[in-house]
Amino acid sequence: DVSGALCISQAWPGMARTIYNDHKRFLETYLTPYPGFFFTGDGVYRTSEGYYQLTGRLDDIINISGHRLGTAEVEDVVNHHVAVAESAVIGYPHEIKGEGKMLSFLPQNTSPRAMALHGYTQETLAAELQELISKKIAKYAAPDYVQVT
């Protein structure tokens, strides 16, 4: 069991070869961090059985009122909720905080009827996820907007 950065040792047909008008940035971002490897920017967990699980972007950091918060950290909390299939957190410009957060998630069963059978509406599930993030991480980590996808 080990976690780390996902790096690729060999080129593949569709890989990026540069960043338009900024080849130096391409080299610094993808080839310099781990010499001899292409750094994908993703974190990865390898189980003792040899299975790999992507854990999220290592460079997706949102700065909320001076607090640096990884998007994968919030997504991990949300994805452990029984009613959530997948989630994504993105930052957006905020006049006061610098950056705000928006959470978009896909329920396990997208049918409003099925959600109601489990005692959820889109609004109650969104509120429950905001509360869960506040408790597991911190109040400032709760998203400003929650969107059911």
Phi, psi and omega in degrees: 000118181209146176241153178179199180269138177277117180233147183248134184268342181231150178290156176227161189304323185261012185287153177293147179242348179190174170246129184310124178063016179207063182296326178300317178297321178301312181298316182293324183281315191253337185245335182281322184303324181225086184309133181090356181228154173267119180275117183282339184092000182256149171270155182215149176239129176248125181282168178295340177275355178094010177275146181250139176228122177289134184254355177127173179289137178277340184256006179272092180240132176250137180253104182252108179050042179088353178266122177271126186226126177282135180296324181298328179298316179289316180300323180298316179297314182296318184292344177277352177287136186299334184266001184251130177270313181211160177209162175214140177240132177230155176263156176215154180298134180231131185300323185264311186277346186094303174222145174244174180238143171236132178253129173241132181219156177249120178293157177304316177235114189282352179289127177303325179294316179295321177297318180296324178298331178267008177085018182242142162247170178300322182291316181291323178293318178299315179296321179295322179292320177298317179294319179298315179296317179301319182283318185281328183247286179184161180301319182293343181277346180296136182290150177285325181230142176233128182237126174275128183258000000 
